[in-house]
Amino acid sequence: MSEIILILSLNYKMLIYDSHLHLDENLQIEDGIKALVSNLNSAGIAGGFVIHLLSQKFSFTDFSNAISLYPEFKVFRNIDPREELNLISLEINQAKDFGAIGIKLHPRQQEFNLMHSNIKPICELAQDLHLIINICAFDDGSWHRLGLNYPQFQMLADLYPKVNFIWSHAGGHRVIDFMFMARRTGNVFLDTSFTPNYFFRGSVKEDLLYVIESLPNRYLFGTDPLANEYEAKVKDLFEYFKNLQSDTNQLFNSNYKHLVSLYE
């Protein structure tokens, strides 16, 4: 059983959940979990989604076995559609068997687009197994080289209305485009990780407030930070998102809890 003890700042009026967490890949699994728990503890975070990436040196089996002792964490498994479909099927079924609530697709890191021939079978299997699909939606300049574009995200959401999708990073510099696509669906959430820290100048951070206010029941608070900056980043993000005119409890708490309740 986890020994996490919440130390909430006096400025926090509700429990906060982080929808985009990773273990420090430079640490052994047990040490990485302890470090993550310590970071959440110091920042007043109640729990969140922890994503296992194929780039990490520890296996998903070891990762899920270790993290299963911490009920405040919900697990996502990274799937690479470039693998053989029979192997992908085994990996997704194993993720479900080990208690994961979703899978992660990472087009820019693994260099594919959402028209890849294995994407639809992956979505169909996720639909059959009742799993969330989290897709990285941050354009780092590589999308055109990969044949990836933002309407492909909408296409999948439309084709698989029984699957809940998370578009990570809220679309990056395309936050308004992704908000408008999400407004036309009932099965899409967006997390706010990375984007507000990356864009230190320009209009994107202000646009992010606008899109959250425009679609307040679809956004999840997320960080995706470097481990040694976690507490400071959470504090900065909390102060920034207090500028929302909509109910901040939805961003920090209730949207996350609603999504999780669909998979319990």
VOPAGU-2260 file (C-alpha; in pm, 1 decimal, decimal comma):
REM VOPAGU-2260
SITE   aa  ch    i         X         Y         Z
SITE  MET   A    0       0,0       0,0       0,0
SITE  SER   A    1     128,2     345,2     -80,9
SITE  GLU   A    2     255,3     572,7     193,5
SITE  ILE   A    3     192,2     893,1       3,6
SITE  ILE   A    4      79,3    1172,3     237,6
SITE  LEU   A    5     -74,5    1477,1      77,0
SITE  ILE   A    6      74,7    1806,0     189,8
SITE  LEU   A    7    -159,5    2052,4      24,9
SITE  SER   A    8     -61,5    2414,9     -10,4
SITE  LEU   A    9    -297,3    2651,8     163,3
SITE  ASN   A   10    -362,0    2800,2    -180,3
SITE  TYR   A   11    -506,8    2473,0    -308,3
SITE  LYS   A   12    -881,6    2450,1    -258,9
SITE  MET   A   13    -919,0    2096,3    -395,4
SITE  LEU   A   14    -728,0    1776,2    -458,9
SITE  ILE   A   15    -524,6    1798,1    -779,1
SITE  TYR   A   16    -453,6    1510,9   -1018,1
SITE  ASP   A   17    -180,5    1504,3   -1281,0
SITE  SER   A   18    -279,6    1337,7   -1608,2
SITE  HIS   A   19      72,3    1313,7   -1754,7
SITE  LEU   A   20     345,8    1157,5   -1543,4
SITE  HIS   A   21     655,6     948,8   -1618,5
SITE  LEU   A   22     915,1     774,7   -1404,3
SITE  ASP   A   23    1270,2     908,9   -1416,4
SITE  GLU   A   24    1436,0     668,9   -1660,3
SITE  ASN   A   25    1775,9     731,3   -1499,8
SITE  LEU   A   26    1661,9     556,2   -1181,6
SITE  GLN   A   27    1577,7     197,1   -1101,8
SITE  ILE   A   28    1200,7     139,0   -1099,3
SITE  GLU   A   29    1155,2     133,3    -722,2
SITE  ASP   A   30    1369,1     445,7    -679,6
SITE  GLY   A   31    1182,6     613,9    -964,2
SITE  ILE   A   32     847,0     547,5    -801,1
SITE  LYS   A   33     971,7     675,0    -466,0
SITE  ALA   A   34    1099,0     990,1    -634,1
SITE  LEU   A   35     766,5    1039,8    -812,7
SITE  VAL   A   36     570,9     989,5    -489,4
SITE  SER   A   37     798,6    1237,8    -313,9
SITE  ASN   A   38     750,1    1494,6    -590,8
SITE  LEU   A   39     371,0    1457,3    -585,2
SITE  ASN   A   40     376,5    1475,3    -207,5
SITE  SER   A   41     570,8    1800,9    -200,1
SITE  ALA   A   42     351,8    1956,4    -470,7
SITE  GLY   A   43      18,0    1851,7    -317,3
SITE  ILE   A   44     -83,4    1619,1    -600,9
SITE  ALA   A   45    -321,5    1335,6    -514,5
SITE  GLY   A   46    -225,4    1096,5    -796,5
SITE  GLY   A   47    -245,5    1064,8   -1171,0
SITE  PHE   A   48    -175,0     881,4   -1494,2
SITE  VAL   A   49     174,8     730,6   -1522,6
SITE  ILE   A   50     281,9     652,4   -1878,8
SITE  HIS   A   51     532,9     379,3   -1957,1
SITE  LEU   A   52     732,6     464,8   -2270,5
SITE  LEU   A   53     918,9     221,3   -2493,7
SITE  SER   A   54    1220,3     452,7   -2470,5
SITE  GLN   A   55    1252,8     369,6   -2100,3
SITE  LYS   A   56    1500,9      95,6   -2014,9
SITE  PHE   A   57    1275,8     -98,8   -1778,4
SITE  SER   A   58    1012,3    -337,3   -1911,6
SITE  PHE   A   59     640,9    -276,2   -1890,6
SITE  THR   A   60     601,1    -593,6   -1682,8
SITE  ASP   A   61     848,7    -475,4   -1417,2
SITE  PHE   A   62     701,8    -125,5   -1430,1
SITE  SER   A   63     341,0    -236,2   -1384,6
SITE  ASN   A   64     425,5    -486,8   -1110,7
SITE  ALA   A   65     605,4    -220,7    -908,8
SITE  ILE   A   66     355,8      57,9    -957,9
SITE  SER   A   67      54,1    -163,1    -885,2
SITE  LEU   A   68     130,2    -113,1    -514,7
SITE  TYR   A   69      33,1     253,0    -549,4
SITE  PRO   A   70    -342,0     283,7    -611,3
SITE  GLU   A   71    -320,3     660,1    -666,0
SITE  PHE   A   72    -151,3     589,6    -999,2
SITE  LYS   A   73    -328,9     471,7   -1315,9
SITE  VAL   A   74    -109,3     315,4   -1584,9
SITE  PHE   A   75     -83,3     367,7   -1961,5
SITE  ARG   A   76     131,3     148,7   -2188,1
SITE  ASN   A   77     315,3     282,9   -2492,2
SITE  ILE   A   78     235,2      84,2   -2809,8
SITE  ASP   A   79     435,9     111,9   -3132,4
SITE  PRO   A   80     212,7      50,1   -3439,1
SITE  ARG   A   81     518,5     -29,2   -3650,8
SITE  GLU   A   82     550,0    -365,1   -3474,6
SITE  GLU   A   83     386,0    -682,1   -3602,9
SITE  LEU   A   84      12,9    -680,2   -3534,8
SITE  ASN   A   85      16,9   -1009,4   -3344,3
SITE  LEU   A   86     280,0    -867,8   -3105,9
SITE  ILE   A   87      79,6    -547,0   -3066,0
SITE  SER   A   88    -227,9    -752,0   -2976,9
SITE  LEU   A   89     -32,4    -943,7   -2711,9
SITE  GLU   A   90     103,5    -619,4   -2564,5
SITE  ILE   A   91    -237,2    -452,0   -2543,5
SITE  ASN   A   92    -398,0    -759,2   -2389,4
SITE  GLN   A   93    -112,2    -781,3   -2140,6
SITE  ALA   A   94    -158,4    -414,4   -2052,6
SITE  LYS   A   95    -523,7    -482,1   -1973,6
SITE  ASP   A   96    -435,8    -793,9   -1772,1
SITE  PHE   A   97    -184,6    -594,0   -1566,2
SITE  GLY   A   98    -443,8    -332,0   -1478,3
SITE  ALA   A   99    -357,2     -54,2   -1724,9
SITE  ILE   A  100    -650,7     172,2   -1811,6
SITE  GLY   A  101    -509,1     292,8   -2140,5
SITE  ILE   A  102    -246,5     282,8   -2412,2
SITE  LYS   A  103     -17,9     556,7   -2538,1
SITE  LEU   A  104      54,1     633,0   -2904,9
SITE  HIS   A  105     352,6     860,2   -2967,9
SITE  PRO   A  106     368,0     950,6   -3340,9
SITE  ARG   A  107     650,1    1203,8   -3330,9
SITE  GLN   A  108     876,6     995,5   -3105,9
SITE  GLN   A  109     823,0     670,3   -3294,8
SITE  GLU   A  110     784,1     833,8   -3638,0
SITE  PHE   A  111     447,0     729,0   -3777,4
SITE  ASN   A  112     119,8     895,7   -3867,3
SITE  LEU   A  113    -236,0     805,5   -3775,0
SITE  MET   A  114    -306,2     657,4   -4119,1
SITE  HIS   A  115     -68,1     367,9   -4046,5
SITE  SER   A  116    -231,2      35,3   -4129,1
SITE  ASN   A  117    -212,0     -88,6   -3770,4
SITE  ILE   A  118    -380,3     214,7   -3612,9
SITE  LYS   A  119    -737,8     102,4   -3679,0
SITE  PRO   A  120    -677,3    -251,3   -3543,2
SITE  ILE   A  121    -520,6     -92,6   -3233,3
SITE  CYS   A  122    -825,7     128,9   -3184,8
SITE  GLU   A  123   -1060,9    -165,4   -3235,8
SITE  LEU   A  124    -876,1    -370,4   -2975,8
SITE  ALA   A  125    -874,3     -79,1   -2731,4
SITE  GLN   A  126   -1248,1     -45,1   -2790,3
SITE  ASP   A  127   -1306,0    -417,1   -2726,4
SITE  LEU   A  128   -1093,5    -412,6   -2408,7
SITE  HIS   A  129   -1237,0     -81,7   -2282,1
SITE  LEU   A  130    -910,0     112,2   -2279,4
SITE  ILE   A  131    -836,3     483,6   -2317,9
SITE  ILE   A  132    -610,1     589,6   -2605,6
SITE  ASN   A  133    -367,8     872,1   -2525,6
SITE  ILE   A  134    -206,2    1025,9   -2835,6
SITE  CYS   A  135      73,9    1282,4   -2830,0
SITE  ALA   A  136     -68,2    1591,5   -3001,5
SITE  PHE   A  137     235,2    1822,0   -2988,9
SITE  ASP   A  138     376,1    1924,1   -3326,6
SITE  ASP   A  139     751,3    1968,4   -3283,4
SITE  GLY   A  140     804,9    2046,3   -3651,6
SITE  SER   A  141     823,0    1683,5   -3762,5
SITE  TRP   A  142     456,7    1626,5   -3848,3
SITE  HIS   A  143     483,1    1712,6   -4219,2
SITE  ARG   A  144     778,3    1477,4   -4258,6
SITE  LEU   A  145     571,3    1198,6   -4102,0
SITE  GLY   A  146     255,0    1268,4   -4300,4
SITE  LEU   A  147      79,2    1352,2   -3972,6
SITE  ASN   A  148    -185,2    1623,3   -3954,0
SITE  TYR   A  149    -440,8    1728,0   -3697,2
SITE  PRO   A  150    -755,4    1613,2   -3888,4
SITE  GLN   A  151    -627,6    1255,9   -3844,6
SITE  PHE   A  152    -698,6    1291,2   -3472,3
SITE  GLN   A  153   -1058,0    1390,9   -3543,7
SITE  MET   A  154   -1098,0    1103,3   -3787,7
SITE  LEU   A  155   -1009,0     844,6   -3520,5
SITE  ALA   A  156   -1239,0    1003,6   -3263,6
SITE  ASP   A  157   -1523,5     990,1   -3515,2
SITE  LEU   A  158   -1451,4     631,2   -3621,6
SITE  TYR   A  159   -1436,7     501,0   -3264,5
SITE  PRO   A  160   -1698,8     688,1   -3059,0
SITE  LYS   A  161   -1687,3     420,5   -2785,2
SITE  VAL   A  162   -1318,4     489,7   -2721,1
SITE  ASN   A  163   -1218,6     779,9   -2497,8
SITE  PHE   A  164    -916,7     960,7   -2641,3
SITE  ILE   A  165    -675,0    1193,8   -2464,1
SITE  TRP   A  166    -494,8    1437,9   -2692,7
SITE  SER   A  167    -181,7    1509,2   -2491,8
SITE  HIS   A  168     -39,4    1860,3   -2465,6
SITE  ALA   A  169    -376,4    2002,8   -2579,1
SITE  GLY   A  170    -249,6    2033,1   -2937,0
SITE  GLY   A  171      64,0    2237,7   -2865,2
SITE  HIS   A  172      61,4    2553,6   -3076,8
SITE  ARG   A  173    -260,6    2421,2   -3236,8
SITE  VAL   A  174    -461,6    2444,5   -2912,9
SITE  ILE   A  175    -752,7    2626,6   -3079,7
SITE  ASP   A  176    -775,6    2376,3   -3367,2
SITE  PHE   A  177    -780,5    2085,5   -3124,5
SITE  MET   A  178   -1041,8    2251,1   -2904,5
SITE  PHE   A  179   -1273,3    2301,1   -3201,0
SITE  MET   A  180   -1228,9    1937,8   -3307,5
SITE  ALA   A  181   -1302,1    1820,2   -2953,9
SITE  ARG   A  182   -1620,7    2026,0   -2943,6
SITE  ARG   A  183   -1757,2    1808,2   -3225,4
SITE  THR   A  184   -1703,1    1486,5   -3031,3
SITE  GLY   A  185   -1817,6    1337,6   -2703,8
SITE  ASN   A  186   -1518,2    1109,8   -2651,2
SITE  VAL   A  187   -1213,1    1337,0   -2639,5
SITE  PHE   A  188   -1020,3    1486,2   -2347,2
SITE  LEU   A  189    -709,8    1703,3   -2372,9
SITE  ASP   A  190    -430,0    1735,7   -2120,2
SITE  THR   A  191    -245,2    2060,0   -2055,6
SITE  SER   A  192      98,7    1905,4   -2006,8
SITE  PHE   A  193     420,3    2058,1   -2146,0
SITE  THR   A  194     256,7    2323,5   -2366,3
SITE  PRO   A  195     232,2    2607,8   -2109,5
SITE  ASN   A  196     595,2    2549,5   -2004,1
SITE  TYR   A  197     727,8    2529,5   -2360,0
SITE  PHE   A  198     568,8    2850,6   -2491,1
SITE  PHE   A  199     725,8    3118,2   -2273,1
SITE  ARG   A  200     638,3    3391,1   -2527,8
SITE  GLY   A  201     361,7    3438,7   -2785,1
SITE  SER   A  202     -13,4    3378,6   -2768,0
SITE  VAL   A  203     -30,8    3004,9   -2698,6
SITE  LYS   A  204     -53,5    3028,7   -2319,2
SITE  GLU   A  205    -333,1    3284,2   -2342,9
SITE  ASP   A  206    -505,9    3070,1   -2607,2
SITE  LEU   A  207    -484,0    2776,2   -2367,1
SITE  LEU   A  208    -688,8    2966,8   -2109,7
SITE  TYR   A  209    -942,1    3049,2   -2379,4
SITE  VAL   A  210    -985,9    2690,9   -2499,0
SITE  ILE   A  211   -1021,5    2554,9   -2144,7
SITE  GLU   A  212   -1289,4    2814,4   -2073,2
SITE  SER   A  213   -1459,7    2724,8   -2402,7
SITE  LEU   A  214   -1470,2    2352,5   -2328,2
SITE  PRO   A  215   -1423,0    2327,3   -1950,7
SITE  ASN   A  216   -1540,3    1968,2   -1906,6
SITE  ARG   A  217   -1275,6    1819,7   -2139,3
SITE  TYR   A  218    -940,7    1942,6   -2008,7
SITE  LEU   A  219    -715,6    1755,4   -1766,5
SITE  PHE   A  220    -434,0    1916,2   -1570,5
SITE  GLY   A  221     -98,4    1762,5   -1664,2
SITE  THR   A  222     269,2    1847,5   -1629,8
SITE  ASP   A  223     516,0    1609,6   -1804,6
SITE  PRO   A  224     806,8    1786,4   -1630,3
SITE  LEU   A  225    1165,3    1713,5   -1544,6
SITE  ALA   A  226    1162,2    1542,4   -1206,9
SITE  ASN   A  227    1379,6    1797,8   -1027,6
SITE  GLU   A  228    1149,6    2083,3   -1133,8
SITE  TYR   A  229     818,7    1924,9   -1044,2
SITE  GLU   A  230     712,3    2119,5    -735,5
SITE  ALA   A  231     804,9    2456,4    -886,4
SITE  LYS   A  232     626,7    2377,8   -1213,6
SITE  VAL   A  233     309,5    2267,8   -1038,3
SITE  LYS   A  234     311,1    2586,5    -832,1
SITE  ASP   A  235     362,4    2803,3   -1142,0
SITE  LEU   A  236      90,1    2620,0   -1336,1
SITE  PHE   A  237    -153,4    2639,4   -1046,6
SITE  GLU   A  238    -101,2    3014,6   -1021,4
SITE  TYR   A  239    -144,2    3053,0   -1398,5
SITE  PHE   A  240    -459,7    2844,6   -1424,9
SITE  LYS   A  241    -617,6    3035,9   -1138,0
SITE  ASN   A  242    -675,2    3301,7   -1406,5
SITE  LEU   A  243    -941,8    3081,8   -1564,7
SITE  GLN   A  244   -1290,1    3228,1   -1559,4
SITE  SER   A  245   -1440,5    2878,0   -1557,8
SITE  ASP   A  246   -1448,5    2643,9   -1257,5
SITE  THR   A  247   -1084,9    2542,3   -1197,1
SITE  ASN   A  248   -1202,0    2236,3   -1002,5
SITE  GLN   A  249   -1294,8    2078,5   -1337,5
SITE  LEU   A  250    -939,9    2113,9   -1470,3
SITE  PHE   A  251    -761,9    2006,1   -1153,6
SITE  ASN   A  252    -995,0    1738,6   -1023,9
SITE  SER   A  253   -1342,4    1654,4   -1148,0
SITE  ASN   A  254   -1267,2    1590,9   -1519,3
SITE  TYR   A  255    -992,7    1347,9   -1419,5
SITE  LYS   A  256   -1212,8    1172,5   -1163,6
SITE  HIS   A  257   -1497,6    1148,3   -1415,0
SITE  LEU   A  258   -1272,8     987,0   -1676,7
SITE  VAL   A  259   -1123,3     743,0   -1424,7
SITE  SER   A  260   -1472,3     647,9   -1300,0
SITE  LEU   A  261   -1555,0     516,3   -1647,8
SITE  TYR   A  262   -1280,8     251,4   -1610,2
SITE  GLU   A  263   -1329,8     135,6   -1251,4
